[in-house]
Amino acid sequence: MTFSIAYSGSMRIAIISDIHGNREALDAALDDIFRRGVDVIVCLGDIVGYGPDPGYCIERIGKETSNVVLGNHDEAVFLPQKSMEFNHVARAAVKWTIRNLDEAHVTYLKNLPRSLSMHDILFIHSAPGDEGRWPYIFSNFEAQMYFSKFKERLAFVGHSHVPGLFSLNPSVTEFNGRDRFIINVGSIGQPRDRDKRLSYGVLDTVAATYENIRLDYDVRTTASKILENGLPVSLAERLFVGR
Ligand code: ZN
């Protein structure tokens, strides 16, 4: 199901994804977003999973925006059988997350739509047209088959935790206001492109510009909370290297 967002005139949209219970990264990103003065914030899902502050992140996202779509780690909280496809570290984190959320948090996740559509832009966690299989798009080659699966000109995705710009026209390598693109905004709470800084995107629909923003945050605090809570050690280690 796709919901529409009311839209009027010029708009700067901040797109965040894959927060994964990382409070320090989410707060740093939102501080930066408010400093820039955007009009709308959209969250592409995976608010929880891996990180030590899932409840805080759900409440903060819920307070700052109503434009939020469901991610696979959010889904695993209320459909735990789905986490059977996860690796053992992710599965352990799902179990820990379920124990550390209250009923209101779970209800919030259950009510998230799978996609949003606004002003010729599709927002979805993994890939256009996906209704719960959660495929990854890593390359321009892989992206090609998804352009026929959405009617909007642009699609924003997360899921791989690797920022990327994929164009329908292979000769176009930079964002413009004319061509069709699938854009991955990267991850707030667990970047995986060997850059430990948080990643998100800002689209200006009038100037027709897109910027991928990278920012440092307090990785040490998040990592110590992961260890204190008995979450897998690798989840703390990977934050320092961004992979
Ligand atoms: Zn994720």
Boltz pocket constraint, residues with backbone or C-beta under 6 A from the ligand:
constraints:
  - pocket:
      binder: B
      contacts: [[A, 18], [A, 20], [A, 45], [A, 46], [A, 71], [A, 73], [A, 159], [A, 160], [A, 161]]
      max_distance: 6.0
